[in-house]
Amino acid sequence: MVSMLLVTSLTQAQERLISGIVTTFDSIALVDAEIENRSTKEIVYSDSLGRFQIMSEPGDKLRFKAQGFFNEKAKLEENTKYVAVNLRMKPGPKNREYAIGYATVSDRDKLNALSSMNNEDADFSQYSNIYDLIKGRFAGVQVKNGEIIIRGVNSINSSSAALIVVDGVPVDGSALNSIPPVQVKSINVIKDGSAAIYGARGGNGVVIIETRRGND
């Protein structure tokens, strides 16, 4: 899911230096992503940590581009000083290969530890519920007592359930019962330490679900 954060602070309406970061799957930095100021035509590129800086004025629009990812735009308000953009990877395994081959993703281990499936790769409508879809399409992922288990059972006393995030919002596992598989656009399963961005709740892995909305 595309997400964007604009951090603001009172400033005068004049050209100033804007800082920011470009990521994908919330926690993976994108390297050499192109950031263009549409007003001045200035272009800069993100560094090895996904960070960038660019001169702008209030009302300017930034365009973000990276090989294998959907473009994104951000309009700068008068008091914007920091922009964080999370780009969505385009469907299909070829774009994952692009991201690694062009070194757009600096930590390929994180990307490889993330299992991804979208409705262009498979017919989600053949499954009666999301639990069966996840169990049938993601190797090593289990469903037990309504919980999704990614990293195995930890102990009898503590939960082994993965964190579930639907359209950017953490939800209880029971919420999946109300989402028909045909309405699912993509499912991403994070198995390793890159799930740490979600804090302790991501310790058992994370299932990220994006649903169809609008013109999808």
C-alpha positions as a Markdown table, in Angstrom:
| # | Residue | x | y | z |
|---|---|---|---|---|
| 1 | Met | 0.0 | 0.0 | 0.0 |
| 2 | Val | 1.2 | 3.5 | -0.8 |
| 3 | Ser | 1.9 | 5.6 | 2.3 |
| 4 | Met | 3.2 | 9.2 | 2.7 |
| 5 | Leu | 4.2 | 11.3 | 5.6 |
| 6 | Leu | 4.5 | 15.1 | 5.5 |
| 7 | Val | 6.2 | 16.6 | 8.6 |
| 8 | Thr | 5.5 | 20.3 | 8.9 |
| 9 | Ser | 6.9 | 23.3 | 10.8 |
| 10 | Leu | 6.2 | 27.0 | 10.5 |
| 11 | Thr | 8.5 | 28.6 | 7.9 |
| 12 | Gln | 8.4 | 31.6 | 5.6 |
| 13 | Ala | 7.1 | 31.2 | 2.1 |
| 14 | Gln | 10.5 | 31.0 | 0.4 |
| 15 | Glu | 12.8 | 28.4 | -1.2 |
| 16 | Arg | 14.2 | 26.0 | 1.3 |
| 17 | Leu | 15.9 | 22.7 | 1.5 |
| 18 | Ile | 13.5 | 19.7 | 1.9 |
| 19 | Ser | 14.7 | 16.4 | 3.3 |
| 20 | Gly | 13.1 | 13.0 | 3.0 |
| 21 | Ile | 13.3 | 9.3 | 2.6 |
| 22 | Val | 12.1 | 6.8 | 0.0 |
| 23 | Thr | 11.2 | 3.2 | 1.0 |
| 24 | Thr | 9.2 | 0.2 | -0.1 |
| 25 | Phe | 7.3 | -2.4 | 2.1 |
| 26 | Asp | 7.6 | 0.3 | 4.8 |
| 27 | Ser | 11.1 | -0.6 | 6.0 |
| 28 | Ile | 13.3 | -1.3 | 2.9 |
| 29 | Ala | 15.3 | 1.8 | 1.7 |
| 30 | Leu | 15.3 | 2.5 | -2.0 |
| 31 | Val | 18.6 | 3.5 | -3.5 |
| 32 | Asp | 18.9 | 5.9 | -6.5 |
| 33 | Ala | 15.2 | 6.6 | -6.6 |
| 34 | Glu | 14.6 | 9.7 | -8.7 |
| 35 | Ile | 13.1 | 12.7 | -7.0 |
| 36 | Glu | 12.1 | 15.5 | -9.4 |
| 37 | Asn | 10.8 | 18.9 | -8.5 |
| 38 | Arg | 8.1 | 19.4 | -11.2 |
| 39 | Ser | 8.3 | 23.2 | -10.9 |
| 40 | Thr | 12.1 | 23.7 | -11.2 |
| 41 | Lys | 12.9 | 20.4 | -13.0 |
| 42 | Glu | 15.7 | 19.8 | -10.5 |
| 43 | Ile | 16.3 | 16.0 | -10.1 |
| 44 | Val | 18.1 | 14.4 | -7.1 |
| 45 | Tyr | 18.6 | 10.7 | -6.2 |
| 46 | Ser | 18.1 | 8.9 | -2.9 |
| 47 | Asp | 21.3 | 7.6 | -1.2 |
| 48 | Ser | 22.1 | 4.2 | 0.2 |
| 49 | Leu | 19.7 | 4.7 | 3.1 |
| 50 | Gly | 16.9 | 6.0 | 0.9 |
| 51 | Arg | 17.5 | 9.6 | 2.0 |
| 52 | Phe | 17.5 | 12.8 | -0.1 |
| 53 | Gln | 17.5 | 16.6 | -0.1 |
| 54 | Ile | 16.0 | 18.9 | -2.7 |
| 55 | Met | 15.3 | 22.7 | -2.9 |
| 56 | Ser | 11.7 | 23.7 | -3.2 |
| 57 | Glu | 9.1 | 26.4 | -2.7 |
| 58 | Pro | 5.6 | 26.0 | -1.1 |
| 59 | Gly | 3.2 | 24.5 | -3.7 |
| 60 | Asp | 5.9 | 22.6 | -5.5 |
| 61 | Lys | 5.2 | 19.0 | -6.4 |
| 62 | Leu | 7.8 | 16.2 | -6.1 |
| 63 | Arg | 7.6 | 13.1 | -8.3 |
| 64 | Phe | 9.2 | 9.9 | -7.1 |
| 65 | Lys | 10.4 | 7.2 | -9.5 |
| 66 | Ala | 12.3 | 3.9 | -9.2 |
| 67 | Gln | 12.7 | 1.0 | -11.5 |
| 68 | Gly | 10.1 | -1.7 | -10.9 |
| 69 | Phe | 7.9 | 0.6 | -8.7 |
| 70 | Phe | 4.8 | 2.7 | -9.2 |
| 71 | Asn | 5.5 | 6.5 | -9.4 |
| 72 | Glu | 4.2 | 8.7 | -6.6 |
| 73 | Lys | 3.7 | 12.4 | -6.1 |
| 74 | Ala | 3.8 | 14.7 | -3.1 |
| 75 | Lys | 2.6 | 18.3 | -3.0 |
| 76 | Leu | 4.6 | 20.5 | -0.6 |
| 77 | Glu | 2.7 | 22.7 | 1.7 |
| 78 | Glu | 4.0 | 26.1 | 3.0 |
| 79 | Asn | 5.3 | 24.5 | 6.2 |
| 80 | Thr | 6.5 | 21.1 | 4.9 |
| 81 | Lys | 10.1 | 20.3 | 5.9 |
| 82 | Tyr | 10.3 | 16.5 | 5.6 |
| 83 | Val | 8.7 | 14.0 | 3.2 |
| 84 | Ala | 8.6 | 10.2 | 3.6 |
| 85 | Val | 7.3 | 8.2 | 0.7 |
| 86 | Asn | 6.7 | 4.4 | 0.5 |
| 87 | Leu | 6.6 | 3.2 | -3.1 |
| 88 | Arg | 4.6 | 0.1 | -4.2 |
| 89 | Met | 6.4 | -2.5 | -6.2 |
| 90 | Lys | 4.7 | -3.3 | -9.5 |
| 91 | Pro | 3.1 | -6.7 | -9.9 |
| 92 | Gly | 5.1 | -9.7 | -11.1 |
| 93 | Pro | 8.5 | -11.3 | -10.2 |
| 94 | Lys | 10.3 | -9.4 | -13.0 |
| 95 | Asn | 10.0 | -6.2 | -11.1 |
| 96 | Arg | 11.6 | -7.8 | -8.0 |
| 97 | Glu | 14.5 | -8.8 | -10.3 |
| 98 | Tyr | 14.7 | -5.3 | -11.6 |
| 99 | Ala | 14.9 | -3.9 | -8.0 |
| 100 | Ile | 17.7 | -6.2 | -7.1 |
| 101 | Gly | 19.5 | -6.2 | -10.5 |
| 102 | Tyr | 19.5 | -2.4 | -10.7 |
| 103 | Ala | 20.6 | -2.2 | -7.0 |
| 104 | Thr | 17.5 | -0.2 | -6.2 |
| 105 | Val | 17.1 | -2.2 | -3.0 |
| 106 | Ser | 20.3 | -2.0 | -0.9 |
| 107 | Asp | 19.3 | -4.9 | 1.4 |
| 108 | Arg | 18.3 | -7.7 | -1.0 |
| 109 | Asp | 18.2 | -10.1 | 1.9 |
| 110 | Lys | 15.2 | -8.2 | 3.3 |
| 111 | Leu | 13.5 | -8.3 | -0.1 |
| 112 | Asn | 14.1 | -12.0 | -0.5 |
| 113 | Ala | 12.8 | -12.6 | 3.0 |
| 114 | Leu | 9.5 | -11.1 | 1.9 |
| 115 | Ser | 7.1 | -13.4 | 0.1 |
| 116 | Ser | 4.7 | -11.5 | -2.2 |
| 117 | Met | 1.6 | -12.5 | -4.1 |
| 118 | Asn | -0.9 | -10.3 | -6.0 |
| 119 | Asn | -4.1 | -10.8 | -7.9 |
| 120 | Glu | -2.2 | -10.7 | -11.2 |
| 121 | Asp | 0.0 | -13.6 | -10.2 |
| 122 | Ala | -2.9 | -15.9 | -9.0 |
| 123 | Asp | -6.7 | -16.1 | -9.1 |
| 124 | Phe | -7.7 | -15.3 | -5.5 |
| 125 | Ser | -11.3 | -15.9 | -6.2 |
| 126 | Gln | -10.8 | -19.7 | -6.2 |
| 127 | Tyr | -10.4 | -19.6 | -2.4 |
| 128 | Ser | -13.3 | -19.4 | 0.0 |
| 129 | Asn | -11.5 | -17.3 | 2.6 |
| 130 | Ile | -8.2 | -15.5 | 3.2 |
| 131 | Tyr | -6.9 | -18.1 | 5.6 |
| 132 | Asp | -7.1 | -20.8 | 2.9 |
| 133 | Leu | -5.5 | -18.4 | 0.4 |
| 134 | Ile | -2.5 | -17.7 | 2.6 |
| 135 | Lys | -2.1 | -21.3 | 3.6 |
| 136 | Gly | -2.3 | -22.5 | 0.0 |
| 137 | Arg | 0.0 | -19.9 | -1.6 |
| 138 | Phe | 2.8 | -19.2 | 1.0 |
| 139 | Ala | 5.2 | -22.1 | 1.8 |
| 140 | Gly | 5.8 | -22.7 | 5.5 |
| 141 | Val | 3.0 | -20.5 | 6.6 |
| 142 | Gln | 0.4 | -22.2 | 8.9 |
| 143 | Val | -3.1 | -21.4 | 10.1 |
| 144 | Lys | -4.0 | -22.7 | 13.5 |
| 145 | Asn | -7.1 | -21.8 | 15.5 |
| 146 | Gly | -7.7 | -18.7 | 13.4 |
| 147 | Glu | -4.1 | -17.5 | 13.8 |
| 148 | Ile | -1.5 | -17.1 | 11.0 |
| 149 | Ile | 1.8 | -18.7 | 12.1 |
| 150 | Ile | 4.9 | -17.6 | 10.1 |
| 151 | Arg | 7.9 | -18.4 | 12.2 |
| 152 | Gly | 6.8 | -21.5 | 14.0 |
| 153 | Val | 5.3 | -22.1 | 17.4 |
| 154 | Asn | 7.3 | -20.2 | 20.1 |
| 155 | Ser | 5.8 | -21.7 | 23.3 |
| 156 | Ile | 2.7 | -22.9 | 24.9 |
| 157 | Asn | 2.3 | -19.7 | 27.0 |
| 158 | Ser | 3.1 | -17.0 | 24.5 |
| 159 | Ser | 1.3 | -16.3 | 21.2 |
| 160 | Ser | 3.0 | -17.2 | 17.9 |
| 161 | Ala | 0.5 | -15.3 | 15.8 |
| 162 | Ala | 1.8 | -13.0 | 13.1 |
| 163 | Leu | 0.8 | -9.3 | 13.1 |
| 164 | Ile | -1.8 | -8.6 | 10.4 |
| 165 | Val | -1.9 | -5.3 | 8.7 |
| 166 | Val | -4.8 | -4.5 | 6.3 |
| 167 | Asp | -4.5 | -1.3 | 4.2 |
| 168 | Gly | -1.9 | 0.1 | 6.6 |
| 169 | Val | -3.9 | -0.6 | 9.8 |
| 170 | Pro | -3.0 | -3.4 | 12.2 |
| 171 | Val | -6.1 | -5.6 | 12.8 |
| 172 | Asp | -7.1 | -8.6 | 14.8 |
| 173 | Gly | -7.0 | -11.9 | 12.9 |
| 174 | Ser | -10.8 | -12.3 | 13.1 |
| 175 | Ala | -11.1 | -9.2 | 10.8 |
| 176 | Leu | -10.0 | -11.4 | 7.9 |
| 177 | Asn | -13.3 | -13.3 | 8.0 |
| 178 | Ser | -15.0 | -10.2 | 6.6 |
| 179 | Ile | -12.7 | -9.8 | 3.6 |
| 180 | Pro | -13.6 | -11.9 | 0.5 |
| 181 | Pro | -10.4 | -13.1 | -1.3 |
| 182 | Val | -11.7 | -11.6 | -4.5 |
| 183 | Gln | -11.4 | -8.2 | -2.8 |
| 184 | Val | -7.7 | -8.7 | -2.1 |
| 185 | Lys | -5.2 | -6.9 | -4.3 |
| 186 | Ser | -2.0 | -8.2 | -2.8 |
| 187 | Ile | -0.5 | -10.1 | 0.2 |
| 188 | Asn | 3.0 | -9.7 | 1.5 |
| 189 | Val | 4.5 | -11.9 | 4.2 |
| 190 | Ile | 7.5 | -10.6 | 6.1 |
| 191 | Lys | 9.4 | -13.4 | 7.8 |
| 192 | Asp | 12.6 | -12.0 | 9.2 |
| 193 | Gly | 14.1 | -9.1 | 11.2 |
| 194 | Ser | 12.8 | -6.5 | 8.7 |
| 195 | Ala | 9.5 | -6.9 | 10.5 |
| 196 | Ala | 11.1 | -5.1 | 13.4 |
| 197 | Ile | 9.8 | -1.8 | 12.1 |
| 198 | Tyr | 6.5 | -2.9 | 13.6 |
| 199 | Gly | 8.1 | -3.3 | 17.0 |
| 200 | Ala | 7.5 | -6.2 | 19.3 |
| 201 | Arg | 4.2 | -6.9 | 17.6 |
| 202 | Gly | 6.1 | -7.8 | 14.5 |
| 203 | Gly | 8.3 | -10.4 | 16.2 |
| 204 | Asn | 6.3 | -13.3 | 14.9 |
| 205 | Gly | 6.4 | -11.9 | 11.3 |
| 206 | Val | 3.9 | -9.7 | 9.6 |
| 207 | Val | 1.1 | -10.3 | 7.0 |
| 208 | Ile | 0.4 | -7.2 | 4.9 |
| 209 | Ile | -2.8 | -7.2 | 3.0 |
| 210 | Glu | -3.9 | -4.6 | 0.5 |
| 211 | Thr | -7.5 | -4.6 | -0.7 |
| 212 | Arg | -9.1 | -3.3 | -3.9 |
| 213 | Arg | -10.2 | 0.3 | -3.6 |
| 214 | Gly | -11.6 | 2.9 | -6.0 |
| 215 | Asn | -10.6 | 2.0 | -9.6 |
| 216 | Asp | -8.4 | -1.0 | -8.7 |
